[in-house]
């Protein structure tokens, strides 16, 4: 079985110059935990997850130059207002493990298991995002295969 046989093809992506406001609106509206990031040619350049967002938007603690006991924390509202129009490009992960639509099911299973990924972008020969494979998709296909072999 090939990746194209079980991947999700209705993939939401964002261009790398989109801002956090747009990203957060998409994630909440579509109830997704992250998106592949593409350039203007729809080629994959990164990925950004809910964890990346939280790490980027968390209030920062700064220690004073004079000692460890004097510190202050940025206010969350200030952090959010600064980030609202900031490009997601700085927060996205640029090293993305992908699979090809022609790859075998077994290779995806190994990637998901060995790297603890929740989702992996599927690209074509032009590095364009054509799908997503998730742990849930794999479990469904494994169940179908197992039940099919038993019957």
Secondary structure, 3 states (H helix, E strand, C coil): CEHHHCCECCCCEEECCCEHHHHHHHHHHHCCCEEEEECCCCEEEEEEEHHHHHHHHCCCEEECCCCCCCEEECCHHHHHHHHCCCEHHHCCECCCCEEECCCEHHHHHHHHHHHCCCEEEEECCCCEEEEEEEHHHHHHHHHHHHHHHHC
